[in-house]
Amino acid sequence: MDNTSFKSNFVGKDGFIWWIGQIPDEKVWESQIKNGKGAWGVRYKVRIMGYHPYAKNLLADEDLPWAQVLMPPGNSGSSQRVESVKLSQGDVVVGFFLDGTSAQIPVILGCFANTGEKQRAAKDEPSPFGTFKGFSETMKPTAKYILQPDETNETNLETSQPSPTKKPPNYQDPDDATYTSTDGKSTNNCGGSSAISDIKNTANNLIDDVRGLKARLDEGNEFARDLIKNKISAATEDIVDKSGRLVSRMIDDSFNALVPLGRTGLQTLYKTVYAKVLAITKNPAIAHIAGVAAQTSMVAPLAAAENLIGCLANNIIADLGENVEDILNSTVDNVLNFTDCVGDQVTGAITNTIIDKVGTGFAAPMSALSKILGGEFDIQNVIRSRTSSIANAVGLRGCNQPLPRPTVNCGYTIGVGPGSAQPENLSSVLKFANLSNAISNAARISGFPLKGIASIAGALDIFSSSMKNPGYKSSISNCYSGLPVVCEPPKIKIFGGGGSGASAVPIFGNIVGDNRYRTGSVIDIKVTNPGNNYTFPPFVEVVDNCKQGLGGIARATVKDGKVDNIYIVSEGENYPVGDQGEVIVTDVAILNPGSGYSDDDIVVDNIGNEYDVTIRNGFILKVKPLTQLAVDDLPILEAVGSGSGALFSATVDIRPEYQGEVKQVIDCVS
């Protein structure tokens, strides 16, 4: 179901979504303050925390959105009343989105004042979410300003409070960080990315966009077809751009693999020629000259091969677009639900296509070097037999390397929040790439070659229209890409925090519908396993397999390395419920005991439950439910009496099955 169905699409009725961001390098918005081309209104480029990446290579400053500045009353410009807005690069601003969760139209409300600590830590070169100076080529230091060129807003720098966000001396800016191909990286907002995760994310977004278009528009409509075509073209361009790293690294690694082979081949060539000439002439000097001459004859082919390989990456990238577009067209036609195996197959198809083009590009120079490379030489076999060749290219860990233990979560869904992501696994991508290539080769040898893009990219499921049929199986996988047959209740995913093992289940309220199709909100989350070794609260994600629920947001708390509680920030709506019994209040947490309460004060809720209250010295120490009325939402508790300040949080759970009447209570203590 399209999430936009639940929006009113009217400003002020879709929720207030606020943000904190930073004004980037002045170069990308100086035309605005100079009244250059496209300048209008009072606006600045802004990089928003949690929505935009922490590195320019993932999102350039030029591509950041424009944010209008909301002026104070009496400063609209009418009646010659106006005061200029003077934001500078590096300023941290606060604002909101006019379009709510769509998060495309930001508005700036105000900014944080600069401090002496910022001035001391500021760098000259702007960087995303870094600390850098506001002075620039346009805005130079001058004594005419009210503030001195120290760029602070403090009256006494000597006694000013140190910034709580001061970075340690060994802090490394994400934009300057270096990463290896085995770091287990993924496209994220922490500054690093891998080709495979970037390609999978682009393909995933394409499938979601096209599915939304097909749901709202008639697929046969020319307007809809044009929109889908444009989406595919944009995704193709994006993937080709991201594949550049894959191509260049694969070629570099392949060439590095040839160097020792060439060196060994030259030595073998010398020995072979030396032995033959020596056997004929019986003269070691002549045999040596002949061997050296044989080696020298390969210098020109080696130089030609090196020069050709230097241009090969650009040639492949320039020729890659048509094949990628064919792969995406087949994926759009045959995939309704983007799963991990679909992403691995898309990446495998592109990997096979690149390997094929690398092999074709290497063919001519390799044939000239056959004397030293041992006759029939296939660069594709070299690439596929060297796991590191593809691992380096796609930015993955090797098959035998342990998964890195994540300390922070970097996945983020715009407008939703943190999202869990499995570490990219090289073995899955290679399985699809190599197996589908083997099937394609077998078909070619048998005289019945595959047609179209499958002949290049391999016999993958994404090229089969049957892939979206329930129960689909093939010779390479059981990768079903259709919509889920049954929409199951959401899973609670707990990730990050430095620990592992925590699990939880949702409890639903506000349930609507019949037994066949019931939906509701997540009113509470029950921890079933606290896990171990958590150093800070992990992220919590509420997600169902049909992606029909939306808005559920939860947070975790940690005590002694374990998850001790998960509380609801937003209940969300439209989550599949399944078979859930009645919900009752089972316990009450004391968030604040208050003060001044007398022994006869009571605690009540908005449902009508009664509670046993323990009060000592005016503090409420314990609250236990006496009645078990069914609840459809998390009850609101309050203390009624002479005191004040007490705060409570109800814990709910499924009503236990009836165990029969209590016949006798035996007091074992007395």
C-alpha positions, 0 to 999 in steps of 0.5 A: 500500500502506498504510504502517501495514502495516509497523508493529507498533503496539506501543509501543517496537517502531515506532522512537524518534522524538524531537523539540524543541519549545516550551511556548506561551502559558500562556493555552492550558494554564493551566486545567491548572495551576489544576485547571480543566475537563479538567485531568488528569495532568502535561501541557502544550501544546507546539509541536514544531519540524518538525511544527508551523508557525511561525505562529499563523494556520496552527496556533493555540496552542489546537490544539496537542497535549497532551504528558505529562511523564515524571517522574524515578524516585521522583517518581510521587506514590506514598507521598507522594513527589512534586515539582511540575513547573514548566515555563513558557511559552517553555521549550524541551523535548525529548521523544519520540512514544509512537506513533512516526511517527504523531506524535500522542502526545508525551511531554516528557523534559526541558528546556533551561536558560535563559540570560542571552542569552535573558533579554536577547532575550526579548519580553513577547508570546509567539510561535511558536518566538520568544524570550519571557518565562516570566512571565505573569499567573499566574506573576508575578515574586517575590522568593520564588523561588530565582532572581532575576527575570532568568529564567536558570539561570546562576551568572555572567551576566557570563562566560556564553557567548553563545547560538549561536542569537542572532538578528540585530537585523533578524530578523522574527518569522514571526507578524509578517511581511507577504507580498504576493500575488506572493511565490510562497508556499505552505502551509509551516512558514516563516510564510506561506501562500497560499489555493491551496496551502492548498486543494490540501493539504487536498484532497490529505490528504482523497484520501489519507485516503479511499483509506486508508479504502477500502483497509482497509474495505468501501466499502459498509459503513455505518461506512466511509461515515460515516467518509468523510462526516465526512472530507469535511465536515471538509475542506469546513469547512477549505476554506471557512475558507481560501477567506475570503481568496480571497473578500474579496480578489477582492471588494476587487480587483473593487471597486477595478477599478470605481472608475475605471470609475465615475469615467469613467462619471460624467464621461461622464454629465455631458458627455452630459447637458450637451451635450443640455441645451445643445443645447436651451436654449443656456444653459451654466449650465442645462446645467451644473446638469442635468449635475450633477443627473444625477451627483447622481442616481447618489450613492444607487445608488453608496452602496447598492452600496458598502454591499451589497458590504461584506456580500457576502464574508460572504454568499458564505462562508456560502453556499459550503459546499454547493458545496465539499462537492459539489466534494469529493464528486465529487473523492473519487469520481473521483480515486484519485491526487492529482496537481498537475493534480487540485489545480489543477482543485479550486482552479479549481472553487472559483475558478469557484464564487466568481466566480459568486457574486461576479457574482450578488452584484454583479448588483443594484447593477450594474444600478442603475449601468448609466447610468455603467457602459455598459449591459450590465456583467458583473462576472465578465468584469471578474474573469476579464479582470483576471489580478491580480484572481485572482492577488491572491485566491489569493496567486500570482505573475502569469503574466509574473513570474519564479519567486522563487529559494527560499533555504530549504525550507518544505514538510514532511510530518509524520513524514517530513521535508522535501518538495519543492514546485513554485511555484504557477503562476497560469496553470494554475489560470486555464486550468482555471477559464476554459476549464471556465467557457467550456464550461459557458456554451456548453452553457447557450447551446446549450440543454443546460446541465450538471447539478449542481455542474458548472453552477457550477464548470465542466466540469472533469475532476474531475466525470467518472468516466472520469478514473481510467481509464488513457489518459484525455483530455478537451477541457481536459486529459489529467489522469489521476487513477487509480493509476499503471499501473506503479510506477517506481523512486523519483526522487531530488529535490534542492531548496533550498540556494540552488543548482540543477541537482544530480541523482542516482539510487538504488542498491538493496539488500535486494531481494525479489520476482521480476523482475515485482515487485521491491522493496528499500531504497535503500542508496546514492545516486549523484550524476550532476550536482553542480549549481552555486551551492549555499550550504548542503546542499540537501534530498534526497527519495526518492519513488516514483510509487506512494508505496509505499516508505517510510522512505528518508532521505538527506542531502547535503554541499556543496563549492565550491558543488556537491553532492559527496556524498549519504549514507544516513541510513535505507535505507527499504523497499518501494521499486520496484526495476526492472531493476538489476544486481549492486551492488559496492563501487567506492570507499572514502571515508576519514572518519577516517584513525586513527593508529598503524597499521603497513604490514602492517595490513589493511582488511576488510568484512563481505562478504569483499572484499579491499582495497588499503590505503595507510598513511603515518606510521601514518595510513590515507590510501587504501583501494581495493577489490581484489575485487568481490563482489556486495553486498546492503547497504552494507558495513561496513569496519574496519581490523584491526591495531595502530592505532585510530580509522579510519572508512570509508564504502563507495561502491557502484555497479552492476557494469559490463558485462564488457569482456573479458580484459586481454591486455596492460598497457603502462606508458607512464611508464617 
